[in-house]
């Protein structure tokens, strides 16, 4: 029961977490749940949740390039002042000082774990024209990111900067269902406000239709567990039905094939 609650907490750090919502997850009364969790954790539930929010913030600050203004919302703080006060109380420095100082990160090393936000917002998207870089690989291996070297070389060859594009991975199948280790994996880039020269065999419309979005951040070796967790959540929803079709990872920056761990990813899964 405790493990189930902790997973729920870690997947809802960007939301308000109440004892009542946790009780619904477990079927226990709020009173019994609070006593049980406090005994198992060795601290109050509120203190544990605050601690997890701040540990996650430190992880984002040290190991990702997520903007500081976004991090506070991802870990459940409404404004900079409350986030800054809580972070400094825990880590003795401001969030920005922690991000830029290797010394502070060594004194208070970030815990590495998987972040998954289970809100699952839905959207209907208009197709975007993308330039494709086809490849195959194991979705759960760092080697699949090798294709992004070709993307970086292409951007450089046309005199553009990484900030001029949006970045997507196109996942053509689900390894959990197919059992395949080598799957089709395409890198795709969408220019911002300009058109690329026409290349009929390397262009395609992407992101068209109805999708549900999950945000996550983890090491690549954790992708299999994270995707299984999200698919299990999706299968239990009575109001959302998965449909056939490709899914997409959207990256906030051009992925570095030499260091693909801890990328913040928006995963779009096709639904009816």
Secondary structure by P-SEA (a helix, b strand, c coil): caaaaaaaaaacccccccaaaaaaaccccaaaaaaaaaaaacccaaaaaaaaaaaaaaaaaccccccaaaaaaaaccccaaaaaaaaaaaccccaaaaaacaaaaaabbbbbbbbbbccbbbbbbcbbbbbbbcccccccccccccaaaaaaaaaaaaccccccbbbbbbbccccccccccccbbbbbbbbcccccccccccccccccccbbbbbbcccccaaaaaaaaaaaaaaacccccccbbbbbbbbccccccccccccccbbbbbcc
